């Protein structure tokens, strides 16, 4: 298969990131999977299927891509460490060539609140907003996204590139995000960085958009969640990661060349 473009996808060892990696690889892109395996604390109330996803490495995703004839590699990177970001681009360039597609998918989602204690609707313990919860959330969802875009843009301009795609995943924190307030605020910042990139980098042939997926089964959806979604007119149903990957694939394709500066909300 002839490699058309090189894509860097963060948080791609499971869920939406993995689905995007597989879809772009199937369409002829070489994919570098950035990931970080984590172990959820026992008392957080995280469903076991999601715990397994979080602790996984990228080997299963790589196997599926390679079995389908695609090209991919994986690098473990803690995006809260700013030094890891140029290393991801270095790794992609050494294996495949310059990155011209960036998908900001990784998140450090945690529950924090302005209320006192308690648990969220899934039974996970809530922490008060503190410098620690802010720093942990913003380091990955906002700062890392900004630095990834900056590294992408600097390298593209250095090589006088004329084609690029940026897609950032959001969850609609612009209007507030109760019980995950730092998460919502960090995602709102990432959307703003992405929109700024759409304005500043258009002259270099770069589009930049944010995707707001619907409720998507990445391991945390329970039967109770499915029942609630079926009764909610805001959603069609619980989505699968592949459905989100379809939209991302369009945005990074030549067909999406005039779509930029948007937040595309899925139902």
N, C-alpha and C positions, 0 to 999 in steps of 0.2 A: 504493500500500500504506500503510495507517495504521500509524504508528510506535507500538508498544506500550511499549517500554522503550528505554533507552540503555545500551549496553554498552561498557566500556573493556576491551580485551584487549591485554596486553603480549606482545611477541615474536610478533606475528601476521603477519609477512611470509612465513612458510613453515611447513610442518609442522603440528603439532597446533594451534598458534595460528591459522594461516590457516584450517584446517578448522573450528575453532570460530567464527571470524568469519563464514565463509560460511554455516554452519548457523544461527547466531542471526539473521543478516540475512534468511535465507530464511523465518524464523519471525516476521518483522515488527519486529525490533529495529533501531534505528540503531546502527551500530558504529563506534567510533573505534579504529583499529588503531595501537598503539604499536609501533615497531620501531627497530632499529639495524643498519645494514649494517656488516659487519666483513669483514676479509680475514684468513683463517687463514695463519699462517706456513707456508712451504713444507715445513719439516722436521717438522711435527706428525703427518704420516701420515693426515690427514683425507681420506676419500674425495672424489673430485672432485664428485660430485653434491651432497654436503653442503657443500662449499666454495662451490658455486654458490648454494645456498640461503642460506648465511650472508651472501654479498655482495649478495644481491638487495634491492631496495627493495620497497615494497608495491604497486607499480603493477599487477602481474598479479592479485593478490588483489582489488584494487579493481575491476579490469575484470570479473572473473568475478561479483562481487557485483552490480555495476551492470547487467551483461548479463542477470542473472536477475531484475532488477527491485528489487533491494535498495538500501539507503541506507547509505553508509559514507564515511569520510574516514580519512586516515592522517597521522600526525605522527612524525617521527624524534625519538627521545629517548634519551639515554644515562642509564639508570636508576642508574648509579653516581654521578651528580650529583643530589643530593637536590633541587636547585632545579627539576629537570625534572618532578617529580611533580605539583605544583599546576598546572603549565602544561598537562599532559595533560587534567586535569579542566576547566581553563578552555577549552581547545580544544573539548572535547566539548560543554560548555554553550553556547558561542558558536554552534556549528553545529546542535545537536540538542536541547539541554536537559540537565537534571541527570542524572548517571550514577547508575543504580540497579542495575547489574550490573557486577561487577568480576571479571575472570579474570586471576589472576597466573600467567602462563605463561613469561615471559622467564627465561633462565638465562645465566650466564656460565661454563658448565662448563669445567673444566680438570682436568688430572691432577696430583695431588700425593700424596705418600706419606711414611710414616715410615721406609721402607727407603731404601737408598742407590742413587739413579739407576736406570738401566735403562729399559725400555719396557713399556707395558701390553700386554694381549692383542691390541690392534689395531695395535700397532707404534708408538704415539704415545709421545714422550719423557715421562718422569716427572720432576717436580721434587720436591725436598724441601719439606715443609711449612715455610713462612716467613711472616713478617708480610705480605709482598706477595701470596702466594697466598691467604692468609686474607682479606685486605682485598678483593682482586679478586672472590673468590667471594661473600663475605658481603654486599658492597655491593649486589649485584644480587639474589641469591636470598633473602637474609634481610632486610637493612635496607630495600631498596626495597619488598619485599612488605609489611613492617610499616608503612612510611610511606604506601603506597598504601591500605592498609586504614584507617589513621588519617585520611587525607584524605577517603576515601569516607565514613567514619563522621561526621566533623565536618560535612561539607556536608549529609549526610542529616539530622542533628539540627538544623542551623541552619534548614533549610526545613521542619522538623517532618514529615519523611517517615515513612511507615509500611510500606514495602515495599522490600526489597533482597536481593541475592544476591551472595555471595562464593564463588568457587571458586579454589583454589590447586592447582597441579600439583606433585606430589612424585615421588620415586623410591625411597622407602623407606630413607632414611638413618638411621632411628631406631636400627637395630641395627648400625650401622657400614657403611662403604662403601669397601672396600679399593681402593687406587690412585686414588681420587677422594675422599679423606677430607674435605677441606674442602667439597666439593660435597655429600656426604652429610650433614655436620653443618649446613650452611646450609639444606638442605631440611628437616631435622628441626626447625630453628628456625622455618621458615616454617609447618610443620604446627602447631607450638605456638601461634604467633600466630593462625593461622586458628581453632583450637579455642577460644582465648580470645575471639576475636570472636564465635563462636557463643554463648558464655555471656553476654557483655556486651551484645550488640546484639539479642538475641532480642526484647527488649521493644519494639524499633522495627520489628518485622516482618522482620528480616534473618536469613537462614540463611547458614551458612558451613561449607563442606566442603572437603576435599582429595581429589583424584583421583590414584591411583597407576596410570598406564597400564601395559599390558604392554609387551614389546619392540615398538616401533612404528617402522615404516619412515619416518623423516623425512629420509632421505638417507644415513644412515650404515650401513644394513644391507647386508651383502654376502652372496654365496652361502654362504660359510663360516658366517656367523651364522645364516642360515636352516636350514642343515643341523644346527647345534647345537641350535636351538630345537625342531626336529622330534623330537629325541631326549630332550628335557627335559620331564619330566612336570609341571613347574610351569606350563607354558604350553600353550595350545591351538595357537597358531601365531603368526607375526609379524603384528601388527595393522596396519591402515591408520589414518591420522589421523582419517578420517571416523568410525571406530568409537568413538574417544575423544570426538569431538565429540557423538556421540549421547548419551553419558552426561552430559556437561556441559549439553547442551540440556535434559535432564530435570531436572537439579538446579536450573537457573535458571527453570524453568517454574512455573506455579501448582500443577501436580501434585506438585512437589517441596517444597511449602511446609512439610511437617513433617519433612523430612530435614535434619538439621543436626548439626554437631559430629563428623562421621565422616571417616575415611580410607577411601575406596572403592577397593579393589584390584581391578583387572581381570586376568584370566588370559590 
